[in-house]
Amino acid sequence: MPYIRLSGFYLFYFALLGTLLPYWTLYLQSLGMEAATIGWLMGILHVSRVLAPNVWGWLADRTGRRVAIVRLGALASWICFLGIFWQTEAMGVALVMASFSFFWNAVLPQFEVITLGYLGVNQSQYSRIRLWGSVGFICAVVMIGWLLDAVSIDWLPVVLFAMLFIIWLNTLLIGDQNDTATEAEADSRTIGAILRQPQVCVFFVVCFLVQLSHGPYYTFYSVMMQELGYDRIEIGLLWGLGVMAEVLLFVFMPRILERFNMRHILLVSLVLCVLRWALTALWPDQIWVMLFAQCLHAATFGSLHAVGIALVQHYFTPSTQGRGQALFSSLGFGAGGALGAVVAGQLWSDLGAMTFAIAAGVSVLAIVLTSIWIYPDKVQQND
């Protein structure tokens, strides 16, 4: 059944993310790297999202060979990651991370298009499939936290290497029937017209700012909590709680999208984003505050991601969906995530937890732009 195979990909893909994001910074720290270096290295994962999704998105739209591109990206990322076992210096680690992430970041945006293509008119059910990615993230972040308390952090690259292999195997289960030739002759004109709309441009700026605000979280949250005396199991459980809240949100997201318009969901989610980073800045040592703040991940990632996917579907035509999803990934998770990681790395030594206050301010700017510009109902649906 396609739903099961599609859900399986999200399960394993985000299990890898649930292993990489919370614990890779700890691995880099174990190699003796400083905060600024870690920030630059984590930024590489995001920088590749600026270029790679657009290259592969253009190729997928031109050829229609999305499944083949997903398989190639998964296989190449697994092969490139093999080099990490011989690297201990920042430059060597950077080269491996750059090559691995160039292919790895090509996979998800195109798989999103494949999933939405399978769903057809039932695209409101996307979150029911995507939630399995959150389940994978939770299982990984909790189990890997337990594992790394039992064994050396040096085992982390082995775990990631095995997961990349499993992801590639899963891509072989996705049928080729969704690959069709596209009519490319009008694409450049069509996507250019879409991108010239001010609302669409501001939408991508908001995506950029949201991921910029997540920079301190993805780069230094685990480091901060470890320095405050939390053990790796507790850190893993906190990450897992955030994604569990996201799972519950995805379960109810089809009903939420039917009942409320996308503009209002976007604004409420951004307000909760400000609240989350403010709480993390002020009271990171208070476990009950952190438990509540992590529950807000349902809004700061879950609903913002679901609405973002829906708005890409709303703004872009079928023949430009690949590039639309690529831009959503590259400008948000890519450029925003990269700058967020680098800026966090530069600020962390001086500001520590108060770096999250800067993230809250960035989220306020996103609220202002959304309030002024984002009115999806005023843009004709691109069917």
C-alpha positions as CSV (number, residue, x, y, z in Angstrom):
1,M,0.0,0.0,0.0
2,P,1.5,3.4,-1.0
3,Y,0.6,5.0,2.4
4,I,2.6,2.5,4.3
5,R,5.6,2.8,2.1
6,L,5.4,6.6,2.1
7,S,5.1,6.7,5.9
8,G,8.1,4.3,6.2
9,F,10.3,6.7,4.4
10,Y,9.4,9.6,6.7
11,L,9.9,7.3,9.7
12,F,13.5,6.5,8.8
13,Y,14.4,9.9,7.4
14,F,13.4,11.7,10.5
15,A,14.9,9.0,12.7
16,L,18.2,10.1,11.2
17,L,17.4,13.7,11.9
18,G,16.5,12.8,15.5
19,T,19.9,11.3,15.9
20,L,21.8,14.0,14.1
21,L,20.4,17.2,15.5
22,P,20.5,16.5,19.3
23,Y,23.7,14.6,19.4
24,W,26.0,15.6,16.5
25,T,27.0,18.8,18.4
26,L,28.0,16.6,21.4
27,Y,30.1,14.5,19.0
28,L,31.8,17.5,17.6
29,Q,32.4,18.8,21.1
30,S,34.0,15.4,22.0
31,L,36.5,16.1,19.2
32,G,37.6,19.2,21.1
33,M,35.9,21.8,18.9
34,E,34.9,25.2,20.2
35,A,31.4,26.7,20.0
36,A,32.2,28.9,17.0
37,T,33.6,26.0,15.1
38,I,30.6,23.8,15.9
39,G,28.3,26.6,14.7
40,W,30.1,26.8,11.4
41,L,30.1,23.0,11.0
42,M,26.3,22.8,11.8
43,G,25.8,25.6,9.4
44,I,27.1,23.4,6.6
45,L,24.1,21.1,6.9
46,H,21.9,24.1,6.2
47,V,24.0,25.8,3.6
48,S,23.7,22.8,1.3
49,R,20.0,23.2,1.6
50,V,20.3,26.5,-0.2
51,L,21.8,25.0,-3.4
52,A,21.0,21.3,-3.4
53,P,17.2,21.3,-3.3
54,N,17.0,23.9,-6.1
55,V,19.4,21.9,-8.4
56,W,17.5,18.7,-7.8
57,G,14.1,20.4,-7.9
58,W,14.8,21.9,-11.3
59,L,16.1,18.5,-12.6
60,A,13.0,16.7,-11.2
61,D,10.6,19.2,-12.8
62,R,12.4,19.0,-16.1
63,T,12.5,15.2,-16.2
64,G,9.7,14.0,-13.9
65,R,12.1,11.4,-12.5
66,R,11.5,12.2,-8.9
67,V,11.7,8.7,-7.5
68,A,15.0,8.1,-9.3
69,I,16.4,11.4,-7.9
70,V,15.3,10.4,-4.4
71,R,17.0,7.0,-4.7
72,L,20.2,8.6,-6.1
73,G,20.3,11.2,-3.3
74,A,19.8,8.6,-0.6
75,L,22.5,6.3,-2.0
76,A,25.1,9.1,-2.6
77,S,24.6,10.5,0.9
78,W,25.3,7.1,2.4
79,I,28.5,6.7,0.4
80,C,29.7,10.2,1.2
81,F,29.1,9.8,4.9
82,L,31.6,6.9,4.9
83,G,34.4,9.4,5.0
84,I,33.6,10.6,8.5
85,F,35.3,7.5,10.1
86,W,38.7,8.9,9.1
87,Q,38.2,12.6,10.1
88,T,39.0,14.2,13.5
89,E,39.9,17.8,12.3
90,A,37.4,20.5,11.5
91,M,38.3,20.7,7.8
92,G,37.9,17.0,7.2
93,V,34.6,16.9,9.1
94,A,33.4,19.9,7.1
95,L,34.2,18.3,3.7
96,V,32.3,15.1,4.7
97,M,29.3,17.0,6.0
98,A,29.2,19.2,2.9
99,S,29.3,16.2,0.5
100,F,26.8,14.1,2.5
101,S,24.3,16.9,3.0
102,F,24.4,18.0,-0.6
103,F,22.7,14.7,-1.6
104,W,20.8,14.2,1.6
105,N,19.1,17.6,1.4
106,A,18.0,16.8,-2.2
107,V,15.8,13.9,-1.0
108,L,13.1,15.3,1.2
109,P,11.6,18.2,-1.0
110,Q,11.1,15.8,-3.9
111,F,9.7,13.2,-1.7
112,E,7.1,15.7,-0.5
113,V,6.0,16.2,-4.1
114,I,5.8,12.4,-4.5
115,T,3.7,12.1,-1.4
116,L,1.3,14.9,-2.4
117,G,1.1,13.3,-5.9
118,Y,-0.1,10.0,-4.4
119,L,-2.6,11.8,-2.2
120,G,-4.2,13.7,-5.1
121,V,-7.3,15.4,-4.0
122,N,-6.8,14.1,-0.4
123,Q,-3.8,16.4,0.3
124,S,-5.3,17.4,3.6
125,Q,-4.3,13.9,4.8
126,Y,-0.6,14.8,4.3
127,S,0.0,15.4,8.0
128,R,-1.3,11.8,8.8
129,I,1.6,10.4,6.7
130,R,4.1,13.0,7.8
131,L,3.5,12.3,11.5
132,W,5.4,9.0,11.1
133,G,8.5,11.1,10.6
134,S,7.8,12.6,14.0
135,V,7.4,9.1,15.4
136,G,10.8,8.2,14.0
137,F,12.3,11.3,15.4
138,I,11.0,10.6,18.9
139,C,12.1,6.9,18.9
140,A,15.6,7.9,17.7
141,V,16.1,10.8,20.0
142,V,15.1,8.8,23.1
143,M,16.8,5.5,22.2
144,I,20.0,7.2,21.0
145,G,20.1,9.3,24.2
146,W,19.9,6.0,26.2
147,L,22.5,4.4,24.0
148,L,25.0,7.2,24.3
149,D,24.7,7.1,28.1
150,A,25.7,3.4,27.9
151,V,28.4,3.6,25.3
152,S,30.9,6.2,24.0
153,I,29.7,9.1,21.8
154,D,32.3,7.7,19.3
155,W,29.6,5.3,18.2
156,L,27.4,8.0,16.9
157,P,28.8,8.0,13.3
158,V,28.3,4.2,13.1
159,V,24.6,4.7,14.0
160,L,24.1,7.4,11.5
161,F,25.9,5.4,8.8
162,A,23.5,2.4,9.4
163,M,20.5,4.7,9.3
164,L,21.5,6.2,5.9
165,F,21.7,2.7,4.5
166,I,18.2,1.9,5.8
167,I,16.8,5.1,4.2
168,W,18.3,4.1,0.8
169,L,16.7,0.6,1.1
170,N,13.4,2.2,1.9
171,T,13.5,4.3,-1.3
172,L,13.6,1.1,-3.3
173,L,10.1,0.3,-2.1
174,I,8.6,3.4,-3.6
175,G,7.0,2.6,-7.0
176,D,8.0,4.4,-10.2
177,Q,4.4,5.0,-11.3
178,N,4.4,8.5,-10.0
179,D,7.2,9.5,-12.4
180,T,5.8,11.3,-15.5
181,A,7.3,13.6,-18.1
182,T,6.6,17.3,-17.5
183,E,5.8,20.1,-19.9
184,A,8.9,22.2,-19.3
185,E,8.6,24.7,-22.1
186,A,6.5,27.2,-20.0
187,D,7.9,26.5,-16.6
188,S,10.5,29.3,-16.4
189,R,7.9,31.9,-17.3
190,T,5.3,30.4,-14.9
191,I,7.6,30.2,-11.8
192,G,8.9,33.6,-12.6
193,A,5.4,35.1,-12.5
194,I,4.7,33.3,-9.2
195,L,7.9,34.5,-7.5
196,R,7.2,38.1,-8.6
197,Q,4.1,38.2,-6.4
198,P,4.9,40.2,-3.2
199,Q,3.0,37.8,-1.0
200,V,5.0,34.8,-2.2
201,C,8.3,36.7,-1.6
202,V,7.3,37.6,1.9
203,F,6.1,34.0,2.6
204,F,9.7,32.8,1.9
205,V,11.1,35.6,4.0
206,V,8.9,34.4,6.9
207,C,10.1,30.8,6.3
208,F,13.7,32.1,6.5
209,L,13.1,34.0,9.7
210,V,11.4,31.0,11.4
211,Q,14.4,28.8,10.7
212,L,16.8,31.5,11.6
213,S,15.1,31.7,15.1
214,H,15.6,27.9,15.4
215,G,19.4,28.2,15.0
216,P,20.3,28.3,18.7
217,Y,17.9,25.4,19.4
218,Y,19.2,23.0,16.8
219,T,22.9,23.9,17.4
220,F,23.2,24.5,21.2
221,Y,20.1,23.3,23.0
222,S,21.7,19.9,23.9
223,V,25.0,21.5,24.8
224,M,23.2,24.0,27.1
225,M,21.1,21.4,28.8
226,Q,24.2,19.2,29.4
227,E,26.1,22.1,30.9
228,L,23.1,22.7,33.2
229,G,23.4,19.2,34.6
230,Y,20.8,17.3,32.5
231,D,22.0,13.8,31.4
232,R,21.7,12.5,27.9
233,I,18.6,10.5,28.6
234,E,16.8,13.6,30.0
235,I,18.0,15.6,27.0
236,G,16.7,13.0,24.7
237,L,13.4,12.9,26.5
238,L,13.0,16.7,26.2
239,W,13.7,16.5,22.4
240,G,11.2,13.6,22.2
241,L,8.5,15.5,24.1
242,G,8.7,18.3,21.6
243,V,8.2,16.0,18.7
244,M,5.5,14.0,20.5
245,A,3.6,17.3,20.7
246,E,4.2,17.7,17.0
247,V,2.8,14.2,16.3
248,L,-0.4,15.1,18.1
249,L,-0.7,18.3,16.1
250,F,-0.2,16.4,12.9
251,V,-3.1,14.0,13.8
252,F,-5.5,16.9,14.2
253,M,-4.0,19.2,11.5
254,P,-6.5,18.2,8.7
255,R,-9.4,19.3,11.0
256,I,-7.5,22.5,11.9
257,L,-6.9,23.4,8.3
258,E,-10.6,22.8,7.5
259,R,-11.8,25.0,10.4
260,F,-9.3,27.8,10.4
261,N,-7.7,29.7,7.6
262,M,-3.9,29.4,7.0
263,R,-3.2,33.1,7.8
264,H,-4.6,32.7,11.4
265,I,-2.8,29.4,12.0
266,L,0.4,31.0,10.8
267,L,0.1,34.0,13.1
268,V,-0.8,32.0,16.2
269,S,2.1,29.6,15.6
270,L,4.5,32.6,15.3
271,V,3.2,34.0,18.6
272,L,3.9,30.7,20.3
273,C,7.3,30.7,18.7
274,V,8.2,33.9,20.5
275,L,6.9,32.5,23.8
276,R,9.0,29.3,23.4
277,W,12.3,31.1,22.8
278,A,11.6,33.6,25.6
279,L,11.0,30.8,28.1
280,T,14.1,28.9,26.9
281,A,16.2,32.1,27.3
282,L,15.0,32.9,30.8
283,W,14.4,29.6,32.6
284,P,16.4,26.8,31.0
285,D,17.2,25.4,34.4
286,Q,13.6,25.0,35.4
287,I,12.5,21.5,34.2
288,W,8.7,22.3,34.3
289,V,9.2,25.4,32.2
290,M,11.3,23.4,29.7
291,L,8.7,20.7,29.5
292,F,6.1,23.3,28.6
293,A,8.4,25.1,26.1
294,Q,9.2,21.8,24.4
295,C,5.4,21.2,23.9
296,L,5.3,24.4,21.9
297,H,7.3,22.6,19.3
298,A,3.9,21.5,18.0
299,A,3.5,25.1,16.8
300,T,7.0,26.3,16.1
301,F,7.7,23.4,13.8
302,G,4.5,21.2,13.4
303,S,1.9,23.7,12.4
304,L,4.3,26.1,10.7
305,H,5.6,23.2,8.5
306,A,2.1,21.9,7.7
307,V,0.9,25.4,6.7
308,G,4.1,26.0,4.8
309,I,3.6,22.9,2.7
310,A,-0.1,23.9,2.1
311,L,0.9,27.4,1.0
312,V,3.5,26.1,-1.4
313,Q,0.7,23.9,-2.9
314,H,-1.5,27.0,-3.0
315,Y,1.0,29.4,-4.6
316,F,2.7,27.1,-7.1
317,T,1.3,25.3,-10.2
318,P,1.7,21.5,-10.7
319,S,4.6,21.9,-13.1
320,T,6.5,24.1,-10.6
321,Q,5.8,22.1,-7.5
322,G,9.3,20.6,-7.4
323,R,10.9,24.0,-7.4
324,G,8.4,25.4,-5.0
325,Q,9.1,22.7,-2.4
326,A,12.8,23.2,-3.1
327,L,12.6,26.9,-2.4
328,F,10.6,26.2,0.7
329,S,13.4,23.9,1.9
330,S,16.4,26.0,0.7
331,L,15.3,29.5,1.8
332,G,13.9,28.3,5.1
333,F,15.7,25.2,6.4
334,G,18.7,26.0,4.2
335,A,19.5,29.7,4.3
336,G,17.7,30.4,7.5
337,G,19.0,27.4,9.3
338,A,22.6,28.1,8.1
339,L,22.6,31.7,9.2
340,G,20.9,30.7,12.5
341,A,23.6,28.1,13.3
342,V,26.5,30.4,12.4
343,V,25.1,33.4,14.3
344,A,24.3,31.2,17.3
345,G,27.9,29.9,17.2
346,Q,29.2,33.5,17.3
347,L,26.9,34.7,20.1
348,W,26.9,31.6,22.3
349,S,30.2,32.1,24.1
350,D,29.1,35.6,25.2
351,L,25.4,35.3,25.6
352,G,24.8,31.6,26.4
353,A,21.1,30.9,26.9
354,M,20.2,34.6,26.2
355,T,20.9,33.8,22.5
356,F,17.3,32.5,22.6
357,A,16.1,36.0,23.4
358,I,17.5,37.1,20.0
359,A,15.6,34.2,18.4
360,A,12.4,35.5,20.1
361,G,13.1,38.9,18.5
362,V,13.5,37.4,15.1
363,S,10.1,35.6,15.5
364,V,8.5,39.0,16.3
365,L,9.7,40.3,13.0
366,A,8.1,37.3,11.3
367,I,4.8,38.2,13.0
368,V,4.9,41.8,11.7
369,L,5.6,40.7,8.1
370,T,2.9,38.0,8.2
371,S,0.4,40.5,9.6
372,I,1.0,43.0,6.8
373,W,1.5,40.7,3.8
374,I,0.3,37.2,4.1
375,Y,-3.3,36.9,2.8
376,P,-3.6,33.5,0.9
377,D,-7.2,34.1,0.1
378,K,-6.2,37.0,-2.1
379,V,-4.0,34.8,-4.3
380,Q,-5.8,32.6,-6.7
381,Q,-5.3,28.8,-6.0
382,N,-2.9,27.3,-8.6
383,D,-4.7,24.1,-9.6
